[in-house]
Amino acid sequence: MNLELDHVIVCCDAGAPEAAALIAAGLLEGSSNVHLGQGTANRRFFFRNAYLELLWVSDLDQARREPARRTRLWERWLRRAQGACPFGVALRPIDVEADEAPPFPTWAYHAPYLPKQVSIGIALATPLTEPEFLHLAFATKPESKNREPMTHPAGFAQLTGVRIGVPSGVHSAAAKAASASGFVAFFEDDRYVMELLFDGRSDLRVDLRPALPLVLRSEDPTP
């Protein structure tokens, strides 16, 4: 399959003060964005092949207007403490010249902050109790641009896998297709949690809870 992980999303408090936990753990912060017309903003942490996005709603009125309203980012963000899953998983083509569809049905979101000819594929029929899935046909690896800090004192470099714990399992076609394709693995947990798996030293493990529902660890940690 001509697809790979582009980035993962975690909904955070306004301004993402939770980023302090990542910085304290030895990660270097990269550039941030304000998504004009969508009403959201982010802080980002880059690895060689993908990045972590801390996202929040900065303008609720914008976020509730079409076309942004249909993304339900505003609803996912508002309800993240009332049962909504705070996560998103975005995929991109390995070869941007190849025209391969995502493994799940999508609708075309023409984000106001992107050129008119560009769209984001957003998975259809995903409940708020499961992660959002995105397809970015135009995206490329962070290391291909060489603009962001990707050598972290903590040792995390190449993102090799994503595991997501959900309280009630996953049932949507999008989640099942993403799991079957190997982009993400799911497991049941009392609370939402995302585990990011990395290559490198086997003793790497950072549990950022309760500041963030996030665990960073080596792919094959020592017992």
Secondary structure in CASP SS format (residue, H / E / C, confidence):
PFRMAT SS
TARGET T0000
AUTHOR 0000-0000-0000
METHOD secondary structure of the structure
MODEL  1
M C 1.00
N C 1.00
L E 1.00
E E 1.00
L E 1.00
D E 1.00
H E 1.00
V E 1.00
I E 1.00
V E 1.00
C E 1.00
C C 1.00
D C 1.00
A C 1.00
G C 1.00
A C 1.00
P C 1.00
E C 1.00
A H 1.00
A H 1.00
A H 1.00
L H 1.00
I H 1.00
A H 1.00
A C 1.00
G C 1.00
L C 1.00
L C 1.00
E C 1.00
G C 1.00
S C 1.00
S C 1.00
N E 1.00
V E 1.00
H E 1.00
L C 1.00
G C 1.00
Q C 1.00
G C 1.00
T E 1.00
A E 1.00
N E 1.00
R E 1.00
R E 1.00
F E 1.00
F E 1.00
F C 1.00
R C 1.00
N C 1.00
A C 1.00
Y E 1.00
L E 1.00
E E 1.00
L E 1.00
L E 1.00
W E 1.00
V E 1.00
S C 1.00
D C 1.00
L H 1.00
D H 1.00
Q H 1.00
A H 1.00
R C 1.00
R C 1.00
E C 1.00
P C 1.00
A H 1.00
R H 1.00
R H 1.00
T H 1.00
R C 1.00
L H 1.00
W H 1.00
E H 1.00
R H 1.00
W H 1.00
L H 1.00
R C 1.00
R C 1.00
A C 1.00
Q C 1.00
G C 1.00
A C 1.00
C C 1.00
P C 1.00
F E 1.00
G E 1.00
V E 1.00
A E 1.00
L E 1.00
R E 1.00
P E 1.00
I C 1.00
D C 1.00
V C 1.00
E C 1.00
A C 1.00
D C 1.00
E C 1.00
A C 1.00
P C 1.00
P C 1.00
F C 1.00
P C 1.00
T E 1.00
W E 1.00
A E 1.00
Y E 1.00
H C 1.00
A C 1.00
P C 1.00
Y C 1.00
L C 1.00
P C 1.00
K C 1.00
Q C 1.00
V C 1.00
S C 1.00
I E 1.00
G E 1.00
I E 1.00
A E 1.00
L C 1.00
A C 1.00
T C 1.00
P C 1.00
L C 1.00
T C 1.00
E C 1.00
P C 1.00
E E 1.00
F E 1.00
L E 1.00
H E 1.00
L C 1.00
A C 1.00
F C 1.00
A C 1.00
T C 1.00
K C 1.00
P H 1.00
E H 1.00
S H 1.00
K H 1.00
N C 1.00
R C 1.00
E C 1.00
P C 1.00
M C 1.00
T C 1.00
H C 1.00
P C 1.00
A C 1.00
G C 1.00
F C 1.00
A C 1.00
Q C 1.00
L E 1.00
T E 1.00
G E 1.00
V E 1.00
R E 1.00
I E 1.00
G E 1.00
V E 1.00
P C 1.00
S C 1.00
G C 1.00
V C 1.00
H C 1.00
S C 1.00
A H 1.00
A H 1.00
A H 1.00
K H 1.00
A H 1.00
A H 1.00
S H 1.00
A H 1.00
S C 1.00
G C 1.00
F C 1.00
V C 1.00
A E 1.00
F E 1.00
F E 1.00
E E 1.00
D C 1.00
D C 1.00
R C 1.00
Y C 1.00
V E 1.00
M E 1.00
E E 1.00
L E 1.00
L E 1.00
F E 1.00
D C 1.00
G C 1.00
R C 1.00
S C 1.00
D C 1.00
L C 1.00
R E 1.00
V E 1.00
D E 1.00
L C 1.00
R C 1.00
P C 1.00
A C 1.00
L C 1.00
P C 1.00
L E 1.00
V E 1.00
L E 1.00
R E 1.00
S E 1.00
E C 1.00
D C 1.00
P C 1.00
T C 1.00
P C 1.00
END
